[in-house]
Amino acid sequence: MLSPDRVLTCAHVVEDRTASFTAEFVGAALGSTVPSVTAWVDGDAYVPNALDADGDPSGDVALLKLEHPRPAEETTLLHRLSAPNRTVQMYGFPYEHNGGIWFRAAVVGRCGRDGQVQLVPETPGELAAPGCSGSGVMDTQTGKVIGLVLSGMTDQQGNLFSFMSPAETIVRHLPLVRRWTRGRTAVDDRLRSTSEDVAEALLDESFAQRLTDWFQHDGQQVKISLVPAGDAVRAATLRRAITLADRELRTPASVDRTFLDPPGTVPSAGGHDLAVDAAGLTSVAIGERIAERMGLRQDPAGSMAERIGATDATLTLVVVGVDEAADPPALLDLLKTLRAKGNRLLLIFRAVDATYRRALYELVVEPERARRARLVERLEKITGPLAQALHARMTAVRAEGVRPLDADLVRAHAALAAFRPRQGAHGGGGGPHPDLARYEWFAERLAARMTETIHTLDTLRDRRDELDGRLRGYHVMHLDAVRGEEEDLTLDALRLRAHELLRNRPCDVRAVEAAVEAYIHRVESRAPRRQGRGGACAS
């Protein structure tokens, strides 16, 4: 409830937008009586759940007006905060909990083009269920309501997801809600598109495509671009990209006309969390702007680096005019801290100067070189010790259903050759590699798959050794029991068969199990005939 007579909810919970209905306020009063008030959609403040031109969900928000106001102390406000990596709570009313229950989740990041945000429930039982739609989403770090629960789903692979419409997306769909929304907007005024920016001549298409790729997560954590002060075309292209990537400033027209723009030049809403014009600002002022957006607590005794280091929340930050700040070296120190915590940075410079070169080296070249070194180290482990361990185990035992990894190992060797520094090379190869993120993902997945396969084969090898011990034990038992008796050729053949299978390489453990069990069954089936002569029954 945003005000005594206004309630924010999902559009899909309103069956008929033209009708009045009853709004119940569970928990608003003590006792068994649940307060209820007649409500209806507030004018045009209704955006149905729909699919946009790309098939992504959009809208699903509505503002209701109450016939009689509720107490002001029951109200809450929306707050603009960065979304990624936040932990949140929701209070919903699923069917089995009419009195309401808390749900916990973590914010993964944006999804689709509308600026909606994907949540992952903390436990499988906390997936947003029917009865949760329209609940406020509260940030656990600040206690502020930052969005609205839309729905929950389980995909074909069994993954659990919930979805949230953050404050800025709600305001874009329902401008009336702006009066109950707190926190500064994400984009500084001078970085917003103007009416003149829509001219076709003011679009640098290749620059727009590179910006869109970065806003769509192209694998680069930090992107540095040059927009000289007198370059009107690049400046307009930058403002256009920043505006389109903002949840609140992006308009329905900018979504609908996606296919009228040059391909790959329209980023999705939510591509960034904050865009700052650094011209004339100190690093302290910029740091406070970032801290406000991230919801960091005020701490006069702690440095900005300490405050950023203490939070798990991250953001995608655009800083325009880094070299026009009041203290560029101090600003670069702040940006290094943000980069180290996993924040994504788009940094715009006006000229190629000492500040630009330092930023390029410290924020792109050197971290990229270290990132490549980590990838090379992982690939060396994959193609070396892990591959040797896997080969040794696959030589020892055979596993049904284990996917062959030969092709993946060939690819790993090729990647290692591509990313390993060439002998005699100096300084080169430190810039962004278009396939680095893809190969990092490949190496991580391959290492995990190899480790899992080794574990599976180790389990089979242990089982083989166990079966070998059982065969030996039952053979000794049999020899002790049949001294002086006629040989059982069938039993000897069964033991010989099991023995041969155990010595085969790779060993088919499932076949060994069957052979050993057949031998044991034959040994045990002979035991009752010996009991009359004082023999012991094997068991």
TORNU-838817 format. One record per residue (C-alpha): residue number from 0; residue in one letter; x, z, y. Coordinates in Angstrom, 3 decimals, always signed. Layout:
TORNU-838817
PT   seq   type         c1         c3         c2
PT   NUM      A          X          Z          Y
...
//
This chain:
TORNU-838817
PT   seq   type         c1         c3         c2
PT     0      M     +0.000     +0.000     +0.000
PT     1      L     +1.683     -1.221     +3.197
PT     2      S     -0.693     +0.398     +5.688
PT     3      P     -3.829     +2.535     +5.460
PT     4      D     -5.968     -0.607     +5.120
PT     5      R     -3.589     -3.227     +3.642
PT     6      V     -2.462     -3.566     +0.009
PT     7      L     +0.082     -6.055     -1.321
PT     8      T     -0.404     -7.378     -4.860
PT     9      C     -0.023    -10.426     -7.087
PT    10      A     -2.416    -13.314     -6.551
PT    11      H     -3.092    -13.640    -10.285
PT    12      V     -4.728    -10.186    -10.434
PT    13      V     -7.401    -11.399     -7.987
PT    14      E     -9.869    -13.326    -10.135
PT    15      D    -11.929    -14.654     -7.209
PT    16      R    -10.257    -14.785     -3.806
PT    17      T    -13.627    -15.196     -2.064
PT    18      A    -15.217    -12.100     -3.616
PT    19      S    -14.879     -8.403     -2.900
PT    20      F    -13.739     -6.028     -5.635
PT    21      T    -12.790     -2.413     -6.200
PT    22      A     -9.252     -1.130     -5.613
PT    23      E     -8.462     +2.115     -7.449
PT    24      F     -5.737     +4.515     -6.307
PT    25      V     -4.632     +6.301     -9.466
PT    26      G     -2.700     +9.485     -8.763
PT    27      A     -3.659     +9.536     -5.092
PT    28      A     -5.804    +12.656     -5.546
PT    29      L     -5.708    +15.702     -7.799
PT    30      G     -8.342    +16.131    -10.468
PT    31      S    -10.153    +13.688    -12.700
PT    32      T    -11.696    +11.576     -9.923
PT    33      V     -9.841     +8.355     -9.085
PT    34      P    -10.333     +7.282     -5.444
PT    35      S    -11.635     +3.724     -5.102
PT    36      V    -12.261     +1.446     -2.124
PT    37      T    -13.874     -1.969     -1.787
PT    38      A    -11.279     -4.635     -0.950
PT    39      W    -10.984     -8.380     -0.366
PT    40      V     -8.304    -10.952     +0.406
PT    41      D     -7.179    -10.675     +4.027
PT    42      G     -8.037    -14.102     +5.439
PT    43      D     -5.565    -16.759     +4.280
PT    44      A     -3.054    -14.224     +2.932
PT    45      Y     -3.275    -15.568     -0.601
PT    46      V     -0.678    -17.798     -2.310
PT    47      P     -1.605    -18.563     -5.929
PT    48      N     +0.837    -18.658     -8.795
PT    49      A     +1.900    -22.310     -9.025
PT    50      L     +4.683    -24.590    -10.208
PT    51      D     +6.744    -26.468     -7.643
PT    52      A     +8.009    -30.043     -7.897
PT    53      D    +10.783    -28.900    -10.272
PT    54      G     +8.423    -26.962    -12.550
PT    55      D     +9.651    -23.578    -11.279
PT    56      P     +7.148    -20.766    -10.543
PT    57      S     +6.236    -20.185     -6.928
PT    58      G     +4.028    -17.879     -4.873
PT    59      D     +1.735    -15.416     -6.697
PT    60      V     +1.321    -12.979     -3.797
PT    61      A     -1.757    -11.755     -1.938
PT    62      L     -2.558     -9.284     +0.833
PT    63      L     -5.779     -7.284     +0.486
PT    64      K     -7.788     -5.552     +3.193
PT    65      L     -9.566     -2.276     +2.424
PT    66      E    -13.076     -1.556     +3.643
PT    67      H    -12.100     +2.046     +4.441
PT    68      P     -8.523     +3.122     +5.266
PT    69      R     -6.551     +5.467     +3.044
PT    70      P     -4.318     +8.321     +4.302
PT    71      A     -1.166     +7.088     +6.071
PT    72      E     +1.080     +9.262     +3.870
PT    73      E     +0.194     +7.069     +0.874
PT    74      T     +1.763     +3.982     +2.465
PT    75      T     +5.214     +2.492     +2.003
PT    76      L     +7.202     -0.302     +3.647
PT    77      L     +9.129     -3.270     +2.303
PT    78      H    +12.880     -3.497     +2.918
PT    79      R    +15.262     -6.437     +3.048
PT    80      L    +18.266     -5.765     +0.772
PT    81      S    +20.681     -7.907     -1.211
PT    82      A    +19.423     -8.403     -4.750
PT    83      P    +22.219     -8.899     -7.350
PT    84      N    +23.332     -6.073     -9.649
PT    85      R    +20.915     -3.465     -8.340
PT    86      T    +19.151     -0.978    -10.607
PT    87      V    +15.444     -0.677     -9.881
PT    88      Q    +12.330     +1.203    -10.973
PT    89      M     +8.679     +0.155    -11.141
PT    90      Y     +5.561     +2.255    -11.649
PT    91      G     +2.952     +0.301    -13.596
PT    92      F     -0.306     +0.823    -15.443
PT    93      P     -0.120     -0.867    -18.863
PT    94      Y     -3.115     -0.541    -21.177
PT    95      E     -1.914     +2.548    -23.048
PT    96      H     -0.897     +4.412    -19.870
PT    97      N     -3.890     +4.537    -17.554
PT    98      G     -2.196     +7.234    -15.493
PT    99      G     +0.862     +5.056    -14.933
PT   100      I     +4.425     +5.050    -16.253
PT   101      W     +7.892     +4.240    -14.904
PT   102      F     +9.815     +1.142    -15.956
PT   103      R    +13.562     +0.721    -15.340
PT   104      A    +15.433     -2.565    -14.959
PT   105      A    +18.554     -4.213    -13.567
PT   106      V    +18.514     -7.140    -11.161
PT   107      V    +20.350    -10.135    -12.623
PT   108      G    +19.924    -12.584     -9.753
PT   109      R    +17.750    -15.346     -8.407
PT   110      C    +15.856    -17.802    -10.586
PT   111      G    +13.974    -20.981     -9.710
PT   112      R    +13.714    -22.516     -6.237
PT   113      D    +11.199    -20.082     -4.708
PT   114      G    +13.609    -17.176     -4.273
PT   115      Q    +12.198    -15.073     -7.098
PT   116      V    +14.544    -12.648     -8.843
PT   117      Q    +15.099    -12.068    -12.556
PT   118      L    +15.129     -8.515    -13.924
PT   119      V    +16.335     -7.308    -17.317
PT   120      P    +14.585     -4.168    -18.655
PT   121      E    +16.888     -1.239    -19.394
PT   122      T    +15.325     -0.916    -22.863
PT   123      P    +13.068     -3.359    -24.775
PT   124      G    +10.097     -1.037    -24.335
PT   125      E    +10.386     -1.234    -20.545
PT   126      L     +9.485     -4.908    -20.204
PT   127      A     +6.879     -5.316    -17.463
PT   128      A     +3.563     -5.580    -19.336
PT   129      P     +0.022     -6.477    -18.227
PT   130      G     -0.955     -3.731    -15.822
PT   131      C     +2.404     -3.806    -14.015
PT   132      S     +1.757     -6.922    -11.918
PT   133      G     +1.753     -6.100     -8.221
PT   134      S     +3.735     -2.872     -8.606
PT   135      G     +6.371     -2.143     -6.006
PT   136      V    +10.012     -2.469     -7.094
PT   137      M    +12.075     +0.486     -5.861
PT   138      D    +15.856     +0.314     -5.519
PT   139      T    +17.228     +3.430     -7.233
PT   140      Q    +20.264     +3.653     -4.928
PT   141      T    +18.320     +3.796     -1.667
PT   142      G    +14.792     +4.723     -2.782
PT   143      K    +13.449     +1.748     -0.815
PT   144      V    +10.816     -0.712     -2.042
PT   145      I    +12.484     -4.138     -2.079
PT   146      G     +9.928     -6.356     -3.807
PT   147      L     +6.888     -6.881     -6.007
PT   148      V     +6.648     -7.167     -9.813
PT   149      L     +5.287    -10.575    -10.810
PT   150      S     +5.312    -10.736    -14.615
PT   151      G     +7.262    -10.153    -17.813
PT   152      M     +8.057    -12.478    -20.688
PT   153      T     +9.839    -12.781    -24.035
PT   154      D    +11.477    -16.166    -24.655
PT   155      Q    +11.876    -18.022    -27.963
PT   156      Q    +15.211    -16.281    -28.629
PT   157      G    +13.656    -12.836    -28.169
PT   158      N    +15.251    -12.201    -24.757
PT   159      L    +13.226     -9.947    -22.452
PT   160      F    +12.788    -10.740    -18.752
PT   161      S    +10.732     -9.505    -15.830
PT   162      F    +10.419    -11.208    -12.468
PT   163      M    +10.226     -9.922     -8.916
PT   164      S     +9.374    -11.472     -5.583
PT   165      P    +11.777     -9.858     -3.062
PT   166      A    +10.726     -8.850     +0.434
PT   167      E    +11.974    -12.025     +2.145
PT   168      T    +10.145    -14.324     -0.273
PT   169      I     +6.940    -12.340     +0.233
PT   170      V     +7.297    -12.610     +4.021
PT   171      R     +7.829    -16.364     +3.790
PT   172      H     +4.609    -16.769     +1.816
PT   173      L     +2.648    -14.124     +3.757
PT   174      P     +3.902    -13.974     +7.380
PT   175      L     +1.496    -11.080     +8.096
PT   176      V     +3.649     -8.854     +5.888
PT   177      R     +6.575     -9.127     +8.331
PT   178      R     +5.110     -6.285    +10.423
PT   179      W     +5.524     -3.912     +7.448
PT   180      T     +9.013     -5.126     +6.490
PT   181      R    +12.187     -3.379     +7.641
PT   182      G    +15.827     -4.432     +7.775
PT   183      R    +17.430     -7.280     +9.679
PT   184      T    +16.874    -10.828     +8.491
PT   185      A    +19.672    -12.324     +6.421
PT   186      V    +20.715    -15.141     +8.781
PT   187      D    +22.110    -14.645    +12.284
PT   188      D    +20.219    -16.593    +14.944
PT   189      R    +23.038    -19.030    +15.760
PT   190      L    +23.290    -20.080    +12.096
PT   191      R    +19.673    -21.209    +11.771
PT   192      S    +18.630    -24.852    +11.769
PT   193      T    +17.249    -26.189    +15.012
PT   194      S    +14.668    -28.912    +15.555
PT   195      E    +17.502    -31.313    +16.426
PT   196      D    +19.269    -30.698    +13.091
PT   197      V    +16.699    -32.719    +11.122
PT   198      A    +18.020    -36.016    +12.498
PT   199      E    +19.428    -38.151     +9.687
PT   200      A    +22.579    -38.824    +11.705
PT   201      L    +23.350    -35.086    +11.681
PT   202      L    +23.782    -34.834     +7.919
PT   203      D    +27.182    -35.045     +6.244
PT   204      E    +25.855    -35.835     +2.782
PT   205      S    +29.018    -35.090     +0.782
PT   206      F    +29.513    -31.785     +2.645
PT   207      A    +25.843    -30.904     +2.048
PT   208      Q    +26.265    -31.594     -1.680
PT   209      R    +29.354    -29.371     -1.906
PT   210      L    +27.556    -26.558     -0.084
PT   211      T    +24.530    -26.928     -2.366
PT   212      D    +26.756    -26.857     -5.452
PT   213      W    +28.305    -23.597     -4.269
PT   214      F    +24.928    -22.029     -3.439
PT   215      Q    +23.824    -23.053     -6.954
PT   216      H    +26.836    -21.212     -8.491
PT   217      D    +29.339    -23.977     -9.246
PT   218      G    +31.839    -21.507    -10.726
PT   219      Q    +33.792    -20.836     -7.517
PT   220      Q    +33.654    -17.250     -6.330
PT   221      V    +35.178    -18.096     -2.949
PT   222      K    +34.751    -21.356     -1.056
PT   223      I    +36.628    -22.053     +2.182
PT   224      S    +35.494    -24.908     +4.420
PT   225      L    +36.514    -26.281     +7.785
PT   226      V    +33.892    -26.943    +10.487
PT   227      P    +35.712    -27.692    +13.765
PT   228      A    +34.007    -26.464    +16.926
PT   229      G    +33.315    -29.992    +18.163
PT   230      D    +31.968    -31.420    +14.896
PT   231      A    +28.203    -31.518    +15.530
PT   232      V    +27.428    -33.247    +12.226
PT   233      R    +29.176    -30.721     +9.984
PT   234      A    +27.809    -27.828    +12.070
PT   235      A    +24.228    -29.110    +11.689
PT   236      T    +24.783    -29.708     +7.963
PT   237      L    +26.033    -26.142     +7.561
PT   238      R    +23.069    -24.658     +9.472
PT   239      R    +20.677    -26.740     +7.361
PT   240      A    +22.209    -25.512     +4.082
PT   241      I    +22.211    -21.857     +5.200
PT   242      T    +18.578    -22.077     +6.323
PT   243      L    +17.382    -23.800     +3.144
PT   244      A    +19.224    -21.266     +0.972
PT   245      D    +17.553    -18.316     +2.727
PT   246      R    +14.467    -16.810     +1.087
PT   247      E    +12.678    -16.058     +4.350
PT   248      L    +13.579    -19.070     +6.520
PT   249      R    +12.991    -21.744     +3.904
PT   250      T     +9.585    -23.332     +4.487
PT   251      P     +7.094    -24.874     +2.033
PT   252      A     +7.893    -28.234     +3.623
PT   253      S    +11.565    -27.854     +2.712
PT   254      V    +10.554    -27.318     -0.904
PT   255      D     +7.988    -30.105     -1.036
PT   256      R    +10.322    -32.687     +0.468
PT   257      T    +13.139    -32.009     -1.991
PT   258      F    +12.957    -35.515     -3.413
PT   259      L    +12.963    -37.112     +0.053
PT   260      D    +16.393    -35.654     +0.813
PT   261      P    +19.640    -37.109     -0.523
PT   262      P    +20.186    -35.972     -4.128
PT   263      G    +21.871    -32.613     -4.535
PT   264      T    +21.608    -31.551     -0.890
PT   265      V    +18.744    -29.014     -1.087
PT   266      P    +19.822    -25.569     -2.371
PT   267      S    +17.317    -23.185     -3.912
PT   268      A    +15.979    -20.257     -1.913
PT   269      G    +18.097    -17.180     -2.536
PT   270      G    +21.400    -19.065     -2.584
PT   271      H    +22.868    -16.390     -0.309
PT   272      D    +22.067    -12.803     +0.676
PT   273      L    +23.633    -12.675     +4.138
PT   274      A    +24.981    -15.199     +6.667
PT   275      V    +27.011    -13.759     +9.560
PT   276      D    +28.324    -15.467    +12.687
PT   277      A    +31.693    -13.739    +13.087
PT   278      A    +32.534    -15.101    +16.557
PT   279      G    +33.582    -12.201    +18.789
PT   280      L    +32.684     -9.503    +16.246
PT   281      T    +35.106     -6.881    +14.966
PT   282      S    +35.692     -6.411    +11.252
PT   283      V    +34.036     -2.982    +11.576
PT   284      A    +30.850     -4.523    +13.007
PT   285      I    +30.793     -7.174    +10.282
PT   286      G    +31.438     -4.498     +7.669
PT   287      E    +28.495     -2.445     +8.903
PT   288      R    +26.287     -5.533     +8.772
PT   289      I    +27.333     -6.053     +5.147
PT   290      A    +26.857     -2.357     +4.316
PT   291      E    +23.358     -2.419     +5.797
PT   292      R    +22.441     -5.456     +3.733
PT   293      M    +23.833     -3.883     +0.549
PT   294      G    +22.057     -0.592     +1.222
PT   295      L    +25.270     +1.452     +1.342
PT   296      R    +25.009     +5.032     +2.553
PT   297      Q    +26.436     +5.946     +5.927
PT   298      D    +29.729     +7.801     +5.452
PT   299      P    +31.749     +8.347     +8.639
PT   300      A    +34.557     +9.946     +6.639
PT   301      G    +34.915     +7.062     +4.179
PT   302      S    +36.392     +3.641     +4.849
PT   303      M    +34.387     +0.467     +4.377
PT   304      A    +36.573     -0.435     +1.385
PT   305      E    +35.732     +2.909     -0.256
PT   306      R    +32.010     +2.440     +0.381
PT   307      I    +32.049     -1.067     -1.089
PT   308      G    +34.129     +0.101     -4.044
PT   309      A    +31.628     +2.844     -4.869
PT   310      T    +28.647     +0.525     -5.414
PT   311      D    +27.754     -1.799     -8.269
PT   312      A    +25.571     -3.933     -5.999
PT   313      T    +26.991     -7.290     -4.935
PT   314      L    +25.952    -10.044     -2.581
PT   315      T    +26.556    -13.688     -1.783
PT   316      L    +27.993    -13.712     +1.728
PT   317      V    +28.457    -16.506     +4.270
PT   318      V    +30.833    -15.819     +7.171
PT   319      V    +31.017    -18.538     +9.821
PT   320      G    +33.931    -18.541    +12.265
PT   321      V    +36.275    -16.212    +10.380
PT   322      D    +39.111    -17.219    +12.715
PT   323      E    +36.884    -16.555    +15.765
PT   324      A    +36.388    -12.871    +14.901
PT   325      A    +37.850    -10.247    +17.219
PT   326      D    +40.411     -9.230    +14.562
PT   327      P    +40.794    -11.940    +11.868
PT   328      P    +43.562    -10.145     +9.870
PT   329      A    +41.413     -7.025     +9.474
PT   330      L    +38.415     -9.189     +8.549
PT   331      L    +40.478    -10.881     +5.820
PT   332      D    +41.367     -7.449     +4.425
PT   333      L    +37.649     -6.646     +4.231
PT   334      L    +36.916     -9.988     +2.552
PT   335      K    +39.644     -9.321     -0.037
PT   336      T    +37.930     -6.034     -0.902
PT   337      L    +34.601     -7.810     -1.282
PT   338      R    +36.149    -10.476     -3.485
PT   339      A    +37.770     -7.877     -5.728
PT   340      K    +34.326     -6.315     -6.347
PT   341      G    +32.852     -9.628     -7.495
PT   342      N    +31.017    -10.658     -4.322
PT   343      R    +30.728    -14.410     -3.692
PT   344      L    +32.078    -15.638     -0.343
PT   345      L    +31.550    -18.840     +1.657
PT   346      L    +34.033    -18.722     +4.541
PT   347      I    +33.918    -21.193     +7.427
PT   348      F    +36.938    -21.727     +9.678
PT   349      R    +37.220    -23.660    +12.930
PT   350      A    +40.885    -24.663    +12.635
PT   351      V    +43.757    -24.812    +10.167
PT   352      D    +45.887    -21.963    +11.465
PT   353      A    +47.754    -18.947    +10.087
PT   354      T    +44.484    -17.124     +9.360
PT   355      Y    +43.124    -20.120     +7.460
PT   356      R    +46.313    -20.479     +5.402
PT   357      R    +46.410    -16.763     +4.592
PT   358      A    +42.760    -16.807     +3.514
PT   359      L    +43.292    -19.883     +1.364
PT   360      Y    +46.275    -18.327     -0.398
PT   361      E    +45.014    -14.741     -0.806
PT   362      L    +41.345    -15.468     -1.527
PT   363      V    +41.530    -18.756     -3.442
PT   364      V    +44.970    -19.902     -4.594
PT   365      E    +46.467    -16.620     -5.814
PT   366      P    +43.269    -15.260     -7.467
PT   367      E    +42.690    -18.663     -9.064
PT   368      R    +46.232    -18.641    -10.418
PT   369      A    +45.702    -15.145    -11.843
PT   370      R    +42.392    -16.287    -13.304
PT   371      R    +44.095    -19.232    -14.994
PT   372      A    +46.777    -16.904    -16.334
PT   373      R    +44.086    -14.690    -17.885
PT   374      L    +42.452    -17.747    -19.440
PT   375      V    +45.797    -18.953    -20.824
PT   376      E    +46.451    -15.474    -22.257
PT   377      R    +43.051    -15.484    -23.964
PT   378      L    +43.520    -19.022    -25.298
PT   379      E    +46.974    -18.075    -26.630
PT   380      K    +45.397    -15.146    -28.454
PT   381      I    +42.649    -17.407    -29.830
PT   382      T    +45.026    -20.124    -31.030
PT   383      G    +47.645    -17.602    -32.185
PT   384      P    +46.856    -14.173    -33.705
PT   385      L    +43.097    -14.703    -33.993
PT   386      A    +43.476    -18.140    -35.589
PT   387      Q    +46.105    -16.809    -38.018
PT   388      A    +43.931    -13.841    -38.977
PT   389      L    +40.936    -16.120    -39.459
PT   390      H    +42.946    -18.588    -41.571
PT   391      A    +44.284    -15.788    -43.789
PT   392      R    +40.811    -14.460    -44.462
PT   393      M    +39.231    -17.880    -45.004
PT   394      T    +42.006    -18.584    -47.505
PT   395      A    +41.177    -15.331    -49.299
PT   396      V    +37.368    -15.447    -49.459
PT   397      R    +34.580    -17.947    -48.934
PT   398      A    +31.608    -17.126    -46.710
PT   399      E    +28.302    -18.927    -46.957
PT   400      G    +26.700    -19.813    -43.639
PT   401      V    +29.851    -19.305    -41.544
PT   402      R    +30.105    -22.111    -39.025
PT   403      P    +33.412    -24.047    -39.226
PT   404      L    +35.570    -23.394    -36.183
PT   405      D    +38.122    -26.202    -36.609
PT   406      A    +36.659    -28.351    -33.815
PT   407      D    +36.495    -25.353    -31.471
PT   408      L    +40.120    -24.474    -32.196
PT   409      V    +41.182    -28.063    -31.473
PT   410      R    +39.339    -27.797    -28.156
PT   411      A    +41.034    -24.449    -27.464
PT   412      H    +44.467    -26.009    -28.075
PT   413      A    +43.587    -28.863    -25.698
PT   414      A    +42.423    -26.403    -23.029
PT   415      L    +45.599    -24.367    -23.462
PT   416      A    +47.704    -27.481    -22.911
PT   417      A    +45.680    -28.328    -19.792
PT   418      F    +45.817    -24.875    -18.179
PT   419      R    +49.270    -23.669    -19.253
PT   420      P    +51.743    -24.039    -16.344
PT   421      R    +54.035    -27.008    -16.809
PT   422      Q    +57.737    -26.276    -16.981
PT   423      G    +59.378    -26.875    -13.620
PT   424      A    +56.075    -26.910    -11.688
PT   425      H    +56.085    -24.878     -8.466
PT   426      G    +53.030    -23.802     -6.530
PT   427      G    +50.742    -26.551     -7.818
PT   428      G    +47.643    -26.077     -9.858
PT   429      G    +46.567    -22.942     -8.018
PT   430      G    +43.411    -24.365     -6.457
PT   431      P    +39.919    -24.372     -7.919
PT   432      H    +39.626    -26.231    -11.211
PT   433      P    +36.160    -27.732    -11.753
PT   434      D    +36.149    -26.780    -15.448
PT   435      L    +37.705    -23.315    -15.192
PT   436      A    +34.421    -21.386    -15.393
PT   437      R    +33.252    -23.555    -18.282
PT   438      Y    +36.447    -22.925    -20.246
PT   439      E    +36.314    -19.187    -19.483
PT   440      W    +32.828    -19.106    -20.973
PT   441      F    +34.004    -21.208    -23.932
PT   442      A    +36.993    -18.921    -24.598
PT   443      E    +34.862    -15.786    -24.376
PT   444      R    +32.273    -17.165    -26.784
PT   445      L    +34.883    -18.526    -29.210
PT   446      A    +36.857    -15.259    -29.281
PT   447      A    +33.654    -13.319    -29.970
PT   448      R    +32.614    -15.744    -32.716
PT   449      M    +36.061    -15.618    -34.355
PT   450      T    +36.113    -11.817    -34.230
PT   451      E    +32.651    -11.682    -35.792
PT   452      T    +33.677    -14.156    -38.518
PT   453      I    +36.818    -12.140    -39.289
PT   454      H    +34.676     -9.013    -39.631
PT   455      T    +32.298    -10.851    -41.987
PT   456      L    +35.195    -12.098    -44.113
PT   457      D    +36.797     -8.638    -44.153
PT   458      T    +33.546     -7.230    -45.513
PT   459      L    +33.531     -9.882    -48.238
PT   460      R    +37.187     -9.210    -49.046
PT   461      D    +36.457     -5.489    -49.398
PT   462      R    +33.547     -6.351    -51.687
PT   463      R    +35.838     -8.579    -53.771
PT   464      D    +38.318     -5.716    -54.199
PT   465      E    +35.471     -3.375    -55.141
PT   466      L    +34.249     -5.828    -57.800
PT   467      D    +37.798     -6.184    -59.125
PT   468      G    +37.949     -2.407    -59.554
PT   469      R    +34.578     -2.297    -61.319
PT   470      L    +35.636     -5.051    -63.718
PT   471      R    +38.847     -3.186    -64.572
PT   472      G    +37.016     +0.108    -65.026
PT   473      Y    +34.376     -1.292    -67.359
PT   474      H    +37.032     -3.170    -69.323
PT   475      V    +38.920     +0.094    -69.952
PT   476      M    +35.638     +1.776    -70.901
PT   477      H    +34.878     -1.036    -73.328
PT   478      L    +38.326     -0.901    -74.965
PT   479      D    +38.028     +2.870    -75.471
PT   480      A    +34.616     +2.459    -77.079
PT   481      V    +35.399     -0.372    -79.554
PT   482      R    +38.671     +0.722    -81.145
PT   483      G    +38.738     -0.643    -84.701
PT   484      E    +35.551     -2.653    -84.261
PT   485      E    +35.117     -6.394    -84.438
PT   486      E    +35.769     -8.206    -81.159
PT   487      D    +32.816     -9.354    -79.051
PT   488      L    +33.796    -12.919    -78.139
PT   489      T    +30.875    -13.297    -75.733
PT   490      L    +31.940    -10.170    -73.875
PT   491      D    +35.546    -11.369    -73.714
PT   492      A    +34.383    -14.711    -72.325
PT   493      L    +32.333    -12.961    -69.640
PT   494      R    +35.319    -10.849    -68.595
PT   495      L    +37.622    -13.859    -68.540
PT   496      R    +35.118    -15.773    -66.385
PT   497      A    +34.851    -12.901    -63.894
PT   498      H    +38.643    -12.492    -63.864
PT   499      E    +39.173    -16.194    -63.109
PT   500      L    +36.638    -16.128    -60.281
PT   501      L    +38.355    -13.084    -58.782
PT   502      R    +41.702    -14.891    -58.786
PT   503      N    +40.346    -18.112    -57.246
PT   504      R    +41.285    -18.753    -53.617
PT   505      P    +39.180    -18.818    -51.609
PT   506      C    +37.211    -16.380    -53.700
PT   507      D    +33.470    -16.981    -54.026
PT   508      V    +32.376    -13.344    -53.801
PT   509      R    +28.738    -14.089    -54.579
PT   510      A    +29.758    -15.857    -57.814
PT   511      V    +32.084    -12.946    -58.656
PT   512      E    +29.215    -10.494    -58.153
PT   513      A    +27.074    -12.393    -60.644
PT   514      A    +29.916    -12.661    -63.185
PT   515      V    +30.911     -8.985    -62.943
PT   516      E    +27.292     -7.846    -63.178
PT   517      A    +26.834    -10.017    -66.283
PT   518      Y    +29.905     -8.403    -67.888
PT   519      I    +28.768     -4.881    -66.962
PT   520      H    +25.298     -5.557    -68.336
PT   521      R    +26.817     -6.750    -71.644
PT   522      V    +29.064     -3.668    -71.871
PT   523      E    +26.187     -1.301    -71.165
PT   524      S    +23.857     -3.100    -73.577
PT   525      R    +26.285     -2.349    -76.453
PT   526      A    +26.493     +1.357    -75.678
PT   527      P    +23.266     +2.566    -77.419
PT   528      R    +24.443     +1.209    -80.794
PT   529      R    +27.468     +3.533    -80.589
PT   530      Q    +25.562     +6.727    -79.811
PT   531      G    +24.794     +7.427    -83.505
PT   532      R    +28.545     +7.606    -84.192
PT   533      G    +29.128    +10.173    -81.464
PT   534      G    +30.062     +7.662    -78.787
PT   535      A    +29.285     +8.076    -75.125
PT   536      C    +26.862     +5.843    -73.279
PT   537      A    +28.358     +4.050    -70.281
PT   538      S    +26.247     +4.404    -67.180
//
